[in-house]
Amino acid sequence: MPRVAIPMKTRSAVTLQSRRRCCICFGLHNDSEPKAGQFAHLDHDATNNDPNNIAYLCLSHHDQYDGSTSQSAAISMHEVTLYREELYKFIQEQADAFRSEVKTTRRALDYWTFRKGPSKSEIDAALEFFAGSHRTKSLLLMLGESPKGMAELLAGIPGAPDWIESIVNGLIISRLVLGPSKAEQRYRLTPAGERLLRILDAIPDFIKNAAWDANWRAHEQGRD
């Protein structure tokens, strides 16, 4: 029967899945570089344009498989089909890894560039918080690592239990921390608490230290 042209939709689908990689090059030599190539009918039936019967092959392997020398090449349909499956899986994994990296990069950009803010009032509040109680800062930083129960907080922060619990309650009132729920007896940061730590992380140390020094001097002058 005369050759039937491979529909453009099928050609596009195979090209997209293969990214113009030859599955035989990939299967035999682990070569995943794009190459000039042609579409091969796996069953050697030029009228069978089912997408599952089409593979993208480099010019050399196309001649070996689909041409008159296919018998001497001794590459079976089953072998090429397996190589094609391995190639498609590899390409999909590469695409998934790339998308994951893009998402991670976007999250990092969101973190460091603060797509909304920070406003001057947020920066001032963050510096005021930094210059305040050391234990309050330590508690917020502990919760920034992961949610924790009261026992963990008491073990990590020196001081009387009633005092530490009072500081935690203050953070809850300030809406920087969420209290434990029935489902989970742990304290965790609110979005506002997470944002505060992000802002503090982005402020240069010399500015934070200057704020702390100014607060300490004002406190000492108040005692005189």
Contacts in CASP RR format, 6 or more apart in sequence:
PFRMAT RR
TARGET T0000
AUTHOR 0000-0000-0000
METHOD contacts of the structure
MODEL  1
MPRVAIPMKTRSAVTLQSRRRCCICFGLHNDSEPKAGQFAHLDHDATNND
PNNIAYLCLSHHDQYDGSTSQSAAISMHEVTLYREELYKFIQEQADAFRS
EVKTTRRALDYWTFRKGPSKSEIDAALEFFAGSHRTKSLLLMLGESPKGM
AELLAGIPGAPDWIESIVNGLIISRLVLGPSKAEQRYRLTPAGERLLRIL
DAIPDFIKNAAWDANWRAHEQGRD
1 46 0 8 1.000
1 47 0 8 1.000
2 46 0 8 1.000
2 47 0 8 1.000
3 46 0 8 1.000
3 47 0 8 1.000
4 46 0 8 1.000
4 47 0 8 1.000
4 49 0 8 1.000
6 39 0 8 1.000
6 49 0 8 1.000
6 54 0 8 1.000
7 49 0 8 1.000
10 49 0 8 1.000
10 51 0 8 1.000
10 54 0 8 1.000
11 39 0 8 1.000
11 54 0 8 1.000
13 51 0 8 1.000
14 39 0 8 1.000
14 51 0 8 1.000
14 54 0 8 1.000
14 55 0 8 1.000
14 56 0 8 1.000
15 56 0 8 1.000
17 88 0 8 1.000
17 91 0 8 1.000
18 55 0 8 1.000
18 56 0 8 1.000
18 84 0 8 1.000
18 87 0 8 1.000
18 88 0 8 1.000
18 91 0 8 1.000
19 34 0 8 1.000
19 91 0 8 1.000
20 34 0 8 1.000
20 35 0 8 1.000
20 37 0 8 1.000
20 56 0 8 1.000
21 32 0 8 1.000
21 33 0 8 1.000
21 34 0 8 1.000
21 35 0 8 1.000
21 56 0 8 1.000
21 87 0 8 1.000
21 91 0 8 1.000
22 31 0 8 1.000
22 35 0 8 1.000
22 37 0 8 1.000
22 56 0 8 1.000
22 57 0 8 1.000
22 58 0 8 1.000
22 61 0 8 1.000
23 55 0 8 1.000
23 56 0 8 1.000
23 57 0 8 1.000
23 80 0 8 1.000
23 83 0 8 1.000
23 84 0 8 1.000
23 86 0 8 1.000
23 87 0 8 1.000
24 57 0 8 1.000
24 58 0 8 1.000
24 61 0 8 1.000
24 64 0 8 1.000
24 65 0 8 1.000
24 75 0 8 1.000
24 80 0 8 1.000
24 83 0 8 1.000
25 31 0 8 1.000
25 32 0 8 1.000
25 33 0 8 1.000
25 35 0 8 1.000
25 58 0 8 1.000
25 61 0 8 1.000
26 32 0 8 1.000
26 83 0 8 1.000
26 86 0 8 1.000
26 87 0 8 1.000
26 90 0 8 1.000
27 83 0 8 1.000
27 86 0 8 1.000
27 87 0 8 1.000
28 83 0 8 1.000
32 87 0 8 1.000
32 90 0 8 1.000
32 91 0 8 1.000
35 58 0 8 1.000
35 59 0 8 1.000
36 58 0 8 1.000
36 59 0 8 1.000
37 56 0 8 1.000
37 57 0 8 1.000
37 58 0 8 1.000
37 59 0 8 1.000
37 62 0 8 1.000
38 56 0 8 1.000
38 57 0 8 1.000
38 59 0 8 1.000
38 62 0 8 1.000
38 66 0 8 1.000
39 54 0 8 1.000
39 55 0 8 1.000
39 56 0 8 1.000
39 57 0 8 1.000
40 54 0 8 1.000
40 55 0 8 1.000
40 56 0 8 1.000
40 57 0 8 1.000
40 62 0 8 1.000
40 65 0 8 1.000
40 66 0 8 1.000
40 80 0 8 1.000
41 48 0 8 1.000
41 49 0 8 1.000
41 53 0 8 1.000
41 54 0 8 1.000
41 66 0 8 1.000
42 53 0 8 1.000
42 54 0 8 1.000
42 55 0 8 1.000
42 77 0 8 1.000
42 80 0 8 1.000
42 81 0 8 1.000
43 53 0 8 1.000
43 77 0 8 1.000
44 66 0 8 1.000
44 70 0 8 1.000
44 77 0 8 1.000
45 53 0 8 1.000
55 80 0 8 1.000
55 81 0 8 1.000
55 84 0 8 1.000
57 65 0 8 1.000
57 66 0 8 1.000
61 75 0 8 1.000
63 69 0 8 1.000
64 70 0 8 1.000
64 72 0 8 1.000
64 73 0 8 1.000
64 75 0 8 1.000
65 73 0 8 1.000
65 75 0 8 1.000
65 80 0 8 1.000
111 198 0 8 1.000
112 202 0 8 1.000
114 198 0 8 1.000
114 199 0 8 1.000
114 202 0 8 1.000
118 126 0 8 1.000
118 195 0 8 1.000
118 199 0 8 1.000
118 202 0 8 1.000
122 195 0 8 1.000
122 196 0 8 1.000
122 199 0 8 1.000
123 199 0 8 1.000
123 203 0 8 1.000
125 196 0 8 1.000
126 196 0 8 1.000
126 199 0 8 1.000
126 200 0 8 1.000
126 203 0 8 1.000
127 203 0 8 1.000
127 207 0 8 1.000
127 208 0 8 1.000
127 211 0 8 1.000
128 211 0 8 1.000
128 215 0 8 1.000
129 136 0 8 1.000
129 137 0 8 1.000
129 140 0 8 1.000
129 196 0 8 1.000
129 200 0 8 1.000
130 137 0 8 1.000
130 200 0 8 1.000
130 203 0 8 1.000
130 208 0 8 1.000
130 211 0 8 1.000
130 212 0 8 1.000
131 208 0 8 1.000
131 211 0 8 1.000
131 212 0 8 1.000
131 214 0 8 1.000
131 215 0 8 1.000
131 216 0 8 1.000
132 212 0 8 1.000
132 215 0 8 1.000
133 167 0 8 1.000
135 157 0 8 1.000
135 158 0 8 1.000
135 159 0 8 1.000
135 163 0 8 1.000
135 164 0 8 1.000
135 167 0 8 1.000
136 167 0 8 1.000
136 171 0 8 1.000
138 156 0 8 1.000
138 157 0 8 1.000
139 153 0 8 1.000
139 157 0 8 1.000
139 164 0 8 1.000
139 167 0 8 1.000
139 168 0 8 1.000
139 171 0 8 1.000
139 177 0 8 1.000
140 171 0 8 1.000
140 176 0 8 1.000
140 177 0 8 1.000
140 189 0 8 1.000
140 193 0 8 1.000
140 196 0 8 1.000
140 197 0 8 1.000
141 197 0 8 1.000
142 148 0 8 1.000
142 152 0 8 1.000
142 153 0 8 1.000
142 156 0 8 1.000
142 157 0 8 1.000
143 153 0 8 1.000
143 177 0 8 1.000
143 187 0 8 1.000
143 188 0 8 1.000
143 189 0 8 1.000
144 189 0 8 1.000
144 194 0 8 1.000
144 197 0 8 1.000
147 184 0 8 1.000
147 186 0 8 1.000
147 187 0 8 1.000
147 188 0 8 1.000
148 186 0 8 1.000
148 187 0 8 1.000
149 180 0 8 1.000
149 185 0 8 1.000
149 186 0 8 1.000
149 187 0 8 1.000
150 165 0 8 1.000
150 168 0 8 1.000
150 180 0 8 1.000
150 187 0 8 1.000
153 164 0 8 1.000
153 168 0 8 1.000
153 187 0 8 1.000
154 161 0 8 1.000
154 164 0 8 1.000
157 164 0 8 1.000
157 167 0 8 1.000
168 177 0 8 1.000
168 187 0 8 1.000
171 177 0 8 1.000
172 178 0 8 1.000
172 179 0 8 1.000
172 187 0 8 1.000
175 190 0 8 1.000
175 192 0 8 1.000
175 193 0 8 1.000
176 189 0 8 1.000
176 190 0 8 1.000
176 192 0 8 1.000
176 193 0 8 1.000
176 196 0 8 1.000
177 187 0 8 1.000
177 188 0 8 1.000
177 189 0 8 1.000
177 190 0 8 1.000
177 193 0 8 1.000
178 187 0 8 1.000
178 188 0 8 1.000
178 189 0 8 1.000
178 190 0 8 1.000
179 187 0 8 1.000
179 188 0 8 1.000
180 186 0 8 1.000
180 187 0 8 1.000
189 197 0 8 1.000
200 208 0 8 1.000
END
